[in-house]
Amino acid sequence: MPDSAKRPYSSPLRAESARRTRLLVRDAAARLFAERGYVSTTVRNVAEAAGVSTRTVFTAFPGGKAELFHEALHAAIQGDTDAAPAARTPRDGDPVERILEQMVGYSTDVLE
């Protein structure tokens, strides 16, 4: 079959399932970050709390724990539990971005 004749695969059910899994993982991570703190929470802890595999966590959040924290913080500040991350675009002066930049700066200072 020639490449030009192939149709792209698209499944709305699969996309919705992936979105729900991503929200489940993000919410589990947010709970653990609040209970245990960022440093004491591992990706494995998040996977167990969400009832998924560690690989699923990394599939949903390729950036790992840092990306999970970023998404959980966005949801907490915006009160937005259902918005797809791709639908949000950071604005100039976004308080979440400023907070994250400060946290990275503080963490770097501590590690040095």
N, C-alpha and C positions, 0 to 999 in steps of 0.2 A: 504494500500500500504506500503510495507516495506521501511524503511529508505534508504536502499542501492539502491532502485530503483528510488529514487527521483533525478531529474536532477537539478543542480543549475540554478537559474534564471539569465539571462544575456540579457541585451537589449542595443545594441550600440546606438540606438536613445535616450534612456533615459540617458545614460552616456554622450552623446554629449549635451543634453539639460541641464544637471546638470553642465557641464563644462562651458557652455555659461552663465548660471545664476551666477555661481561663479565669472566669469570675470566681469559681469555686476555689481555685488555687490562690488567687489574689486575696480573697476574703480570709482564707485560712492563714495566710502569711500575715495579714494585718493583725489578726487576733494574737498570733504568736509574738509578733514584734511588740505589741502592747503589753503582753503578759511577761515575756522573758527578756525583751530587749533585742536589738538588732544583732549584736555580737553573739549572744547565746542561742540564737535561732539558726538552725541549719536548713539547707534545702531538703535534706532527708526528713527533718521534723515537719516541714511544710507539706511534703508529699504524704506523710503518714496522716497528718491532720485533715488533709483534703481527700484522703482515700484514693490516691493515685500513685503511680510509680514516680521515682525520681526523674526518670527519662521524660515522662509526661510534663513534669514541671519545666525541664529545660527545653522541651519542644514548645511549650506555651510561652515561656520567658527565656529566650536564648541568652539574655544578659545575666541570667542567674539571680542571685539574691539581691544584687543592687537594682536590677530592673523591677523585681517584685516590690522592693521597698518604694521605689519611685512611683509605681502604679498605685500602691496602697496609699501613699501619701497624697497623690492626686485625688483619689476617690474620697479620702477623708476630708480634704480641704474643700473640694467642690461639692461634696455630698452627692456625687454622681456614681451610683452603683451599677448602672447598666450601659453606660456609654462605651462604645468600642474605642480603644486607645487611638486607633487611626483617625477617629473622628475629632479628636482633640488636637489642637495645634497650640504650642506655647506662644504666648503673646509677650511683647516687650514689657518688662516689669512684672512678669508673672511671679507671684509670691512663692509658688512652689519651686520654681527654678532658682530663685534667690536663696531659699532655704537649703536646697540641695547643694548649691555652690558653697554656701557657708559651711555645711556639714563636711563636705569634701575638704575644704580648707582646714577645718579644725582637726579632722582625722589625719591629714597629712602632717600637721604640726605635731600631733601626738606621736605619730609613728617615727618622725625624725628625732 
